[in-house]
Amino acid sequence: MKKSGLAVLLTIGTLFTFAQKPAQSPQKTLLWEISGKGMAKPSYLYGTMHILCETDATLSENLKKIIQSCDAICFELDMDNQEETLGFLKYAKMSNDQKLQDLITPEEFARIEKYFQDNKVMMPLAMLTKFKPLFITSLLSERLMDCPKKKSMEEAIMSEGRKYNKEVKGIETVAYQAGLFDSIPYKKQAQDLVTYIDSIGNYKKATEDLTEVYKKQDLEKMDELIKKSDPGISDYMDILLYNRNANWSHDITNINQEGRSSVLFAVGAGHLGGEKGVISLLRKKGFKVKPLPN
């Protein structure tokens, strides 16, 4: 349950990473070097994907060398903090004792219930009716890949980092990430869950397309695909994406300048590109950010 819950929280990076216009000609790589502004050593930025087939969650030799040489690894969440990652459930329920049945029609609820039964979802719907609907959608999104074993790039990087006893940090907290689920009205979340169930084939195809583009390290194409995922979410872009990118660029700046250390920042790939993406924001702060082979 710990692994699944953490994946659910990390998945908001995928669900909420909507497209931005590219800031410049895109470089097809997920690995970037950060330098300048008096940094004694370069730091690095790597774009992750939170759910992949295990066979696709591999590390390039260049990334392995960086993991070995860096002083610390910083993810969206501190994945080494069990108390932090195990605490996600206390944030999962809707406020005011609301239930999914209160937000949709009986017919819509029946369709969701049937999907859970037909697909033998690991947690029965009866256990989740008081959970925020977006949490349920995130949980189901793990099932869209046809492979026996799944793994996140974060897990792969963590495993490599453990070989060298690397310090692990987190940019955000579970409480903050879970709080993002409250940024969208529960009724919209519930309706989006119904749409998700009713159009599961389309979402499966979109996930497959996004995975292929990720494997090609094409950040611009990722932006295009994610833009199509839910145009109705545009009202929440600042809260769910742009504000987080700005916060991250500020936090990355602080971490880079708080000591003479080299840090690998591994965050959702969709956060990197665009005028309001992390790469552009770091450059505006005076850092040099250059693509590296991966």
C-alpha positions, 0 to 999 in steps of 0.5 A, spaced: 500 500 500 505 504 501 508 504 494 501 504 491 499 510 495 506 514 493 505 513 486 498 516 487 501 522 490 506 522 484 501 521 479 498 528 480 504 530 476 502 527 470 495 528 471 496 536 472 502 537 467 498 541 462 502 544 456 506 550 455 509 553 449 516 551 448 521 557 450 526 555 445 527 550 440 526 543 444 532 539 445 530 531 445 533 529 452 531 529 459 537 530 462 540 537 464 546 541 467 545 547 472 551 551 473 553 559 474 551 564 479 557 562 483 555 555 484 562 551 486 559 544 482 554 543 477 547 541 479 542 537 474 535 536 472 532 530 470 525 529 467 521 523 470 515 519 469 511 516 475 508 510 472 512 506 467 512 498 465 518 496 469 522 494 463 522 501 460 524 504 467 531 504 465 537 509 467 542 511 462 550 511 463 550 518 463 545 519 468 548 513 473 555 517 473 551 523 475 548 519 481 554 516 483 558 523 483 552 528 486 552 529 493 544 529 494 538 527 490 532 531 490 525 528 488 518 532 488 517 528 495 522 525 500 522 518 498 526 516 504 522 519 509 517 513 511 513 517 516 512 522 510 510 517 505 505 513 509 501 519 511 498 520 505 491 516 507 490 522 512 489 527 506 485 522 502 478 523 504 473 529 502 471 534 507 464 535 511 463 527 510 462 528 503 461 521 499 462 520 491 454 518 491 453 525 493 456 528 487 454 524 481 447 520 479 446 513 481 447 511 474 454 514 473 455 511 480 453 504 478 458 505 471 464 506 476 462 500 481 461 496 475 468 498 472 471 496 479 468 489 479 469 487 472 477 489 472 478 487 479 481 493 482 485 492 488 481 496 493 473 495 492 469 502 491 466 501 497 472 503 501 473 509 497 467 513 496 469 518 501 475 519 498 477 525 493 475 523 486 481 525 483 485 520 488 480 515 485 482 517 478 489 517 480 489 510 483 486 507 476 491 510 472 496 505 474 492 500 471 492 503 464 499 500 462 499 493 459 505 490 463 505 485 469 510 489 473 510 497 473 516 502 476 517 509 476 523 513 474 523 515 481 524 508 484 530 506 479 533 513 481 532 511 488 535 504 487 541 507 484 542 512 489 542 507 495 548 504 492 552 510 494 548 512 500 546 518 497 542 523 501 535 524 499 531 530 499 524 533 497 521 539 494 514 538 496 511 535 502 505 529 502 501 534 505 502 540 500 501 535 494 495 532 497 492 539 498 492 540 491 486 535 490 482 540 494 484 545 488 479 543 484 471 542 486 469 535 488 463 535 483 468 537 477 473 531 480 467 526 480 465 528 473 472 527 471 472 520 474 465 518 470 468 521 464 475 517 465 471 510 466 466 512 460 472 513 456 477 508 459 480 506 452 481 513 450 485 514 456 489 508 455 491 510 448 493 517 450 497 514 456 501 509 451 502 515 446 505 519 452 509 513 454 512 513 447 514 520 447 517 520 454 521 514 451 523 519 445 525 524 450 521 529 446 518 534 451 515 539 446 511 533 444 509 531 451 506 538 452 502 537 445 499 530 448 498 533 455 494 539 452 489 534 449 488 530 456 483 535 459 482 542 456 477 543 462 482 544 467 485 550 464 482 554 470 486 551 475 493 551 471 496 556 476 495 552 482 496 546 479 502 547 475 505 554 474 505 556 481 509 549 483 514 550 477 515 557 480 516 554 487 520 549 485 525 554 481 526 558 487 527 552 492 532 549 487 535 556 487 536 555 494 538 548 495 544 550 489 546 556 493 545 553 500 552 549 500 557 547 495 554 541 493 551 538 487 544 536 487 540 531 482 533 534 481 528 529 479 521 531 477 516 530 473 518 531 465 512 535 464 514 541 468 521 542 465 519 545 458 515 552 456 516 559 458 513 557 465 517 551 465 523 550 470 528 550 465 526 557 463 525 559 470 532 557 472 535 561 466 531 567 468 534 567 475 541 567 471 543 560 471 546 556 465 541 550 463 544 546 458 542 539 455 546 533 456 546 526 452 541 521 455 
